[in-house]
């Protein structure tokens, strides 16, 4: 067994693999940004009033509007503070319904932060008014 390089595959996040390698007494990590984006479509962004986060992964986390549109928001971001599920609730001032989703988070051995699992769950995409007829499931 060659002890010069050990490569561990970690969860795929945002389409890239995080990895750790150990050689010559040091460890190098290639880590993605654990920030989660919530994308609100143009037809709903002006009436987006805010995001409420709850659950084991984000009990005291606040989503920040990173792309304002009029009095609403087209993009919010946040980072989980633990493993588990985060409930994402978006309130709209107009339109058929609010938006609710659940996202799971895991930690990576060599990277700080908590990452969406599965990676395809990020970004969180709010349906447009045309896609969300009635707003319920």
DOMIVEX-895798 format. One record per residue (C-alpha): x, z, y; residue number from 1; residue in one letter. Coordinates in Angstrom, 3 decimals. Last residue first. Layout:
% DOMIVEX-895798
+----------+----------+----------+-----+-----+
|        x |        z |        y |   n | res |
+----------+----------+----------+-----+-----+
|        X |        Z |        Y | NUM |   a |
...
+----------+----------+----------+-----+-----+
This chain:
% DOMIVEX-895798
+----------+----------+----------+-----+-----+
|        x |        z |        y |   n | res |
+----------+----------+----------+-----+-----+
|  -49.325 |   -2.917 |   19.605 | 137 |   x |
|  -50.535 |   -2.543 |   23.145 | 136 |   x |
|  -49.890 |   -4.357 |   26.428 | 135 |   x |
|  -53.083 |   -6.407 |   26.430 | 134 |   x |
|  -51.338 |   -9.745 |   26.740 | 133 |   x |
|  -47.661 |   -8.842 |   26.669 | 132 |   x |
|  -45.969 |  -12.255 |   26.346 | 131 |   x |
|  -47.615 |  -13.716 |   29.489 | 130 |   x |
|  -46.954 |  -10.517 |   31.465 | 129 |   x |
|  -43.265 |  -10.708 |   30.549 | 128 |   x |
|  -41.944 |   -8.641 |   27.668 | 127 |   x |
|  -39.431 |   -5.841 |   28.412 | 126 |   x |
|  -36.072 |   -6.612 |   26.837 | 125 |   x |
|  -33.844 |   -3.761 |   25.700 | 124 |   x |
|  -30.320 |   -5.149 |   25.792 | 123 |   x |
|  -29.458 |   -4.016 |   23.231 | 122 |   x |
|  -31.386 |   -3.625 |   19.961 | 121 |   x |
|  -29.172 |   -6.329 |   18.374 | 120 |   x |
|  -26.404 |   -3.717 |   18.117 | 119 |   x |
|  -28.329 |   -1.909 |   15.373 | 118 |   x |
|  -27.682 |    0.796 |   16.375 | 117 |   x |
|  -26.983 |    1.330 |   20.067 | 116 |   x |
|  -23.664 |    3.067 |   20.755 | 115 |   x |
|  -22.721 |    6.619 |   21.704 | 114 |   x |
|  -19.685 |    7.536 |   23.760 | 113 |   x |
|  -15.978 |    7.680 |   23.094 | 112 |   x |
|  -14.412 |    5.243 |   20.615 | 111 |   x |
|  -12.348 |    6.100 |   17.515 | 110 |   x |
|  -14.934 |    7.197 |   14.996 | 109 |   x |
|  -17.914 |    5.486 |   16.605 | 108 |   x |
|  -21.031 |    7.473 |   17.484 | 107 |   x |
|  -24.564 |    6.383 |   16.669 | 106 |   x |
|  -27.656 |    5.664 |   18.784 | 105 |   x |
|  -31.201 |    4.625 |   17.886 | 104 |   x |
|  -33.611 |    2.993 |   20.361 | 103 |   x |
|  -37.336 |    3.616 |   20.689 | 102 |   x |
|  -39.532 |    1.533 |   22.974 | 101 |   x |
|  -42.442 |    1.987 |   25.404 | 100 |   x |
|  -43.679 |   -0.337 |   28.151 |  99 |   x |
|  -46.536 |    0.434 |   30.581 |  98 |   x |
|  -49.656 |   -1.639 |   30.493 |  97 |   x |
|  -51.793 |   -4.427 |   31.976 |  96 |   x |
|  -50.180 |   -4.972 |   35.329 |  95 |   x |
|  -49.525 |   -2.911 |   38.404 |  94 |   x |
|  -47.523 |    0.205 |   39.299 |  93 |   x |
|  -45.457 |   -0.086 |   36.116 |  92 |   x |
|  -43.965 |    2.816 |   34.176 |  91 |   x |
|  -41.153 |    2.244 |   31.695 |  90 |   x |
|  -40.792 |    4.577 |   28.698 |  89 |   x |
|  -37.621 |    4.604 |   26.573 |  88 |   x |
|  -37.541 |    7.095 |   23.699 |  87 |   x |
|  -33.974 |    7.756 |   22.545 |  86 |   x |
|  -33.278 |    8.312 |   18.859 |  85 |   x |
|  -30.275 |    9.976 |   17.267 |  84 |   x |
|  -26.672 |   10.546 |   18.260 |  83 |   x |
|  -25.829 |   12.101 |   21.594 |  82 |   x |
|  -25.431 |   11.610 |   25.338 |  81 |   x |
|  -26.912 |    8.116 |   25.588 |  80 |   x |
|  -25.786 |    5.874 |   28.433 |  79 |   x |
|  -28.130 |    4.284 |   30.960 |  78 |   x |
|  -28.891 |    1.031 |   32.743 |  77 |   x |
|  -31.904 |   -0.432 |   34.532 |  76 |   x |
|  -32.473 |   -4.071 |   35.417 |  75 |   x |
|  -35.187 |   -6.018 |   37.271 |  74 |   x |
|  -36.320 |   -3.143 |   39.534 |  73 |   x |
|  -39.235 |   -2.531 |   41.860 |  72 |   x |
|  -39.838 |   -2.201 |   45.619 |  71 |   x |
|  -38.456 |   -5.674 |   46.269 |  70 |   x |
|  -36.291 |   -6.500 |   43.269 |  69 |   x |
|  -33.493 |   -3.989 |   42.634 |  68 |   x |
|  -30.756 |   -4.702 |   40.088 |  67 |   x |
|  -28.830 |   -1.670 |   38.845 |  66 |   x |
|  -31.754 |    0.757 |   38.725 |  65 |   x |
|  -30.360 |    3.886 |   37.083 |  64 |   x |
|  -31.746 |    5.442 |   33.909 |  63 |   x |
|  -31.633 |    9.244 |   33.854 |  62 |   x |
|  -30.341 |   11.180 |   30.848 |  61 |   x |
|  -31.208 |   14.817 |   30.132 |  60 |   x |
|  -32.655 |   14.452 |   26.613 |  59 |   x |
|  -30.864 |   11.179 |   25.750 |  58 |   x |
|  -29.994 |   10.894 |   22.060 |  57 |   x |
|  -32.374 |   13.639 |   20.842 |  56 |   x |
|  -35.408 |   12.242 |   22.613 |  55 |   x |
|  -36.369 |   11.415 |   26.173 |  54 |   x |
|  -35.854 |    8.716 |   28.783 |  53 |   x |
|  -38.311 |    7.970 |   31.606 |  52 |   x |
|  -37.849 |    4.680 |   33.430 |  51 |   x |
|  -39.133 |    3.789 |   36.883 |  50 |   x |
|  -41.662 |    2.113 |   39.144 |  49 |   x |
|  -41.508 |   -1.454 |   37.839 |  48 |   x |
|  -44.043 |   -3.406 |   39.954 |  47 |   x |
|  -41.608 |   -5.936 |   41.452 |  46 |   x |
|  -39.882 |   -6.357 |   38.054 |  45 |   x |
|  -42.996 |   -7.507 |   36.149 |  44 |   x |
|  -43.065 |  -11.283 |   36.811 |  43 |   x |
|  -39.251 |  -11.443 |   37.069 |  42 |   x |
|  -38.708 |   -9.960 |   33.607 |  41 |   x |
|  -37.410 |   -6.362 |   33.190 |  40 |   x |
|  -34.094 |   -6.047 |   31.355 |  39 |   x |
|  -33.050 |   -2.609 |   30.132 |  38 |   x |
|  -29.263 |   -2.400 |   29.774 |  37 |   x |
|  -27.434 |    0.110 |   27.603 |  36 |   x |
|  -23.982 |    1.346 |   28.617 |  35 |   x |
|  -21.675 |    2.060 |   25.657 |  34 |   x |
|  -18.898 |   -0.163 |   27.101 |  33 |   x |
|  -16.998 |   -1.629 |   24.164 |  32 |   x |
|  -13.993 |   -0.012 |   22.530 |  31 |   x |
|  -10.742 |   -1.472 |   21.206 |  30 |   x |
|   -8.797 |    1.519 |   19.960 |  29 |   x |
|   -5.066 |    1.956 |   19.484 |  28 |   x |
|   -3.637 |    4.801 |   17.434 |  27 |   x |
|   -0.018 |    5.886 |   17.611 |  26 |   x |
|    2.606 |    6.995 |   15.057 |  25 |   x |
|    4.121 |    3.585 |   14.305 |  24 |   x |
|    0.839 |    1.923 |   13.481 |  23 |   x |
|   -2.807 |    2.903 |   13.546 |  22 |   x |
|   -5.535 |    0.426 |   14.309 |  21 |   x |
|   -9.016 |    1.054 |   15.564 |  20 |   x |
|  -11.775 |   -1.436 |   15.908 |  19 |   x |
|  -14.878 |   -2.229 |   17.849 |  18 |   x |
|  -16.428 |   -5.494 |   16.774 |  17 |   x |
|  -17.975 |   -7.676 |   19.437 |  16 |   x |
|  -21.552 |   -8.980 |   19.713 |  15 |   x |
|  -22.730 |   -6.320 |   22.159 |  14 |   x |
|  -21.679 |   -3.588 |   19.730 |  13 |   x |
|  -20.616 |   -4.175 |   16.142 |  12 |   x |
|  -20.158 |   -0.852 |   14.411 |  11 |   x |
|  -16.666 |    0.098 |   13.243 |  10 |   x |
|  -14.139 |   -1.746 |   11.146 |   9 |   x |
|  -11.039 |    0.284 |   10.339 |   8 |   x |
|   -7.625 |   -1.333 |   10.439 |   7 |   x |
|   -4.614 |    0.463 |    8.956 |   6 |   x |
|   -1.218 |   -0.926 |    9.886 |   5 |   x |
|    2.268 |    0.125 |    8.761 |   4 |   x |
|    1.051 |    2.080 |    5.723 |   3 |   x |
|    1.357 |   -0.939 |    3.405 |   2 |   x |
|    0.000 |    0.000 |    0.000 |   1 |   x |
+----------+----------+----------+-----+-----+
